[in-house]
Amino acid sequence: MNETNYIEFKKKRELGSILSDTFAFLRNQFKPFFSIFFRIVGPYLLVMLLSYGFYMYTVGDFVNFNIERSDSVANTFLILLVAVLLIFSVIAVYVISQATTLFYIRSYANNKGKADYAEIRKEVYQSFWNFIGLGILVGLSVGIGFMFCFIPGIYLYVPLMLSFSVMVFNQKGVTDAYSYSFTLVKDHWWMTFASLFVVGIIVTVASYAFALPSTLYTWMKMGIISGEVDPVSLDGNFFDPISILLGMLSTLAQFLLNIISVVAGVLIYFDLNEKKNFTGTYERIQNLGESAEN
């Protein structure tokens, strides 16, 4: 590993450094990271995309203005079956992709720039249900928070988005990671919120950009761009192969863009951890002492 390309995670950072180091890490680690990422996540991602494509196809076949069909019950059952498969595959891909990214960074940081595939894969599968459990806990907390006047949801969202990093890098259980995330963000809530907000804007804008081709094609097919809306275009042929393919590519891009949020979240976590615990500073001092002795 070239030392000039190594990104030190365990240090304090300002917002500008968090953003620049996020993209620097992904740029420098593009080949090794995505090589490991797709080896672990790839099969589940493929199932998700195929489920999405088949779901859109079956929905397009079902949503037809000529609904005089004898097999409508069978089609409804098929749509529900594919929808369930799609939901479970989306959950699996989201969990495994987040876990893979976090454990890759942990392996990268612990080995000074060298990630161990076997170690990452083992940790991802061992922690799968912990990620599911923490995800449910975080989702319920933030969801209930948003139900109460919106502001409590935002307040809870900020620390709980870092709870997954706490679970991985502090090696804590689900409930301990959940509670410690509030301790970590205490006295730094506004800065953490600002960092997550800016990263969220960047990822959202990029997601819209990747969704634009699919949206434009849909509008063209509906006649919105030309100003001549054709009701016939809204029949079962609305979800044609090109539309489905563009939708699959857009979905893939949006999932991959989520990696930016995860990496930025890790940098925010280490910034807060360094401010509270000086972990990285102590490690560097210890390493200097060991180097001097040798």
VOMI-55438 format. One record per residue (C-alpha): x, y, z. Coordinates in steps of 0.05 Angstrom, whole numbers, padded with zeros to 5 digits, always signed. Layout:
% VOMI-55438
XYZ...
END
This chain:
% VOMI-55438
+00000+00000+00000+00026+00069-00020+00030+00110+00044+00010+00173+00006-00057+00141-00012-00072+00114+00057-00132+00148+00091-00125+00153+00166-00194+00144+00195-00178+00152+00269-00170+00227+00273-00209+00292+00281-00239+00323+00219-00278+00385+00198-00337+00379+00151-00295+00395+00090-00245+00341+00107-00301+00290+00119-00328+00302+00049-00260+00303+00014-00234+00242+00051-00299+00204+00035-00288+00211-00039-00212+00203-00033-00222+00136+00002-00272+00111-00051-00226+00135-00107-00163+00104-00079-00197+00040-00057-00244+00034-00117-00216-00031-00146-00201-00070-00081-00264-00045-00046-00313-00061-00102-00278-00126-00116-00293-00150-00045-00360-00114-00043-00389-00149-00105-00360-00217-00084-00401-00213-00020-00461-00170-00040-00465-00188-00114-00508-00251-00111-00560-00216-00067-00558-00154-00109-00571-00195-00172-00631-00229-00139-00658-00160-00118-00651-00131-00188-00683-00192-00221-00739-00189-00170-00749-00115-00185-00750-00127-00260-00798-00185-00255-00842-00146-00206-00847-00087-00254-00862-00135-00312-00918-00170-00274-00947-00104-00250-00945-00077-00321-00981-00139-00345-01033-00133-00290-01045-00058-00293-01080-00061-00360-01142-00023-00380-01168-00086-00415-01177-00126-00351-01224-00178-00378-01179-00236-00360-01194-00302-00326-01126-00308-00293-01129-00243-00253-01129-00281-00186-01067-00320-00206-01034-00256-00229-01050-00222-00164-01019-00280-00125-00957-00278-00170-00949-00203-00158-00954-00212-00083-00904-00269-00085-00854-00228-00125-00866-00167-00081-00849-00208-00019-00786-00234-00052-00767-00162-00072-00778-00136-00002-00735-00190+00030-00680-00182-00023-00679-00107-00013-00670-00116+00063-00616-00168+00053-00578-00125+00002-00583-00062+00046-00559-00099+00108-00503-00138+00075-00478-00078+00035-00475-00034+00097-00441-00089+00137-00391-00103+00081-00373-00029+00076-00364-00022+00151-00323-00085+00160-00280-00068+00099-00263-00001+00131-00248-00035+00197-00202-00085+00163-00170-00029+00123-00157+00013+00185-00132-00044+00228-00084-00069+00174-00060-00001+00152-00091-00002+00083-00098-00076+00069-00167-00107+00072-00175-00182+00085-00232-00213+00044-00239-00276+00086-00242-00236+00151-00293-00186+00122-00338-00241+00094-00337-00278+00161-00354-00216+00201-00410-00196+00153-00447-00262+00159-00435-00268+00234-00464-00199+00247-00523-00204+00198-00577-00212+00251-00546-00159+00295-00552-00110+00237-00625-00132+00227-00640-00123+00301-00607-00055+00306-00640-00034+00241-00709-00051+00269-00694-00015+00334-00668+00047+00297-00726+00046+00248-00779+00041+00302-00746+00096+00344-00739+00145+00286-00808+00127+00259-00842+00139+00325-00801+00203+00334-00826+00230+00267-00898+00214+00288-00890+00263+00346-00884+00331+00314-00826+00312+00267-00771+00345+00309-00761+00285+00356-00750+00242+00294-00694+00288+00270-00663+00290+00339-00662+00213+00343-00640+00204+00271-00573+00239+00281-00542+00195+00335-00577+00131+00313-00547+00135+00243-00479+00126+00276-00502+00067+00318-00481+00017+00264-00410+00045+00264-00410+00041+00340-00431-00032+00336-00375-00050+00287-00317-00007+00311-00331-00010+00386-00352-00083+00380-00415-00072+00421-00480-00109+00422-00545-00082+00393-00572-00047+00455-00503-00022+00477-00490+00008+00408-00559+00040+00408-00548+00074+00476-00475+00092+00465-00491+00129+00401-00526+00183+00443-00465+00189+00488-00420+00196+00427-00461+00252+00396-00473+00289+00462-00447+00361+00457-00434+00352+00382-00505+00343+00357-00508+00404+00312-00442+00390+00278-00462+00318+00267-00529+00339+00240-00496+00389+00192-00447+00335+00167-00503+00284+00155-00547+00336+00123-00494+00358+00072-00477+00286+00055-00551+00271+00049-00560+00328-00001-00502+00304-00043-00527+00232-00045-00599+00254-00059-00579+00299-00117-00536+00244-00146-00593+00194-00139-00640+00241-00177-00588+00248-00231-00584+00173-00241-00660+00168-00240-00667+00221-00293-00660+00176-00355-00715+00130-00329-00760+00189-00313-00749+00223-00380-00763+00158-00417-00828+00149-00377-00849+00220-00393-00833+00210-00467-00874+00146-00469-00933+00180-00434-00928+00239-00483-00916+00290-00428-00855+00320-00461-00889+00327-00528-00952+00353-00495-00995+00298-00524-01013+00250-00468-01036+00184-00497-01080+00142-00451-01062+00081-00492-00991+00087-00467-01016+00074-00396-01036+00002-00410-00995-00060-00397-00943-00039-00449-00924+00020-00404-00873-00023-00368-00834-00044-00430-00764-00076-00428-00728-00009-00436-00767+00023-00379-00754-00037-00334-00680-00038-00352-00672+00037-00338-00709+00026-00272-00661-00030-00253-00600+00012-00269-00629+00070-00229-00642+00024-00169-00572-00004-00174-00542+00066-00175-00582+00088-00115-00559+00029-00074-00486+00040-00093-00492+00114-00076-00512+00094-00006-00440+00072+00003-00421+00146+00004-00466+00157+00064-00437+00097+00101-00364+00119+00090-00380+00190+00110-00416+00164+00172-00354+00125+00192-00311+00188+00185-00361+00226+00228-00360+00170+00279-00284+00170+00284-00283+00246+00289-00330+00244+00349-00294+00184+00379-00228+00221+00374-00257+00283+00408-00284+00242+00466-00234+00184+00473-00171+00203+00435-00166+00131+00412-00127+00146+00348-00080+00194+00385-00063+00142+00437-00051+00090+00383-00003+00136+00345+00035+00152+00409+00040+00078+00425+00064+00063+00354+00117+00117+00360+00141+00087+00425+00146+00018+00395+00184+00046+00335+00233+00081+00381+00246+00017+00420+00260-00021+00355
END
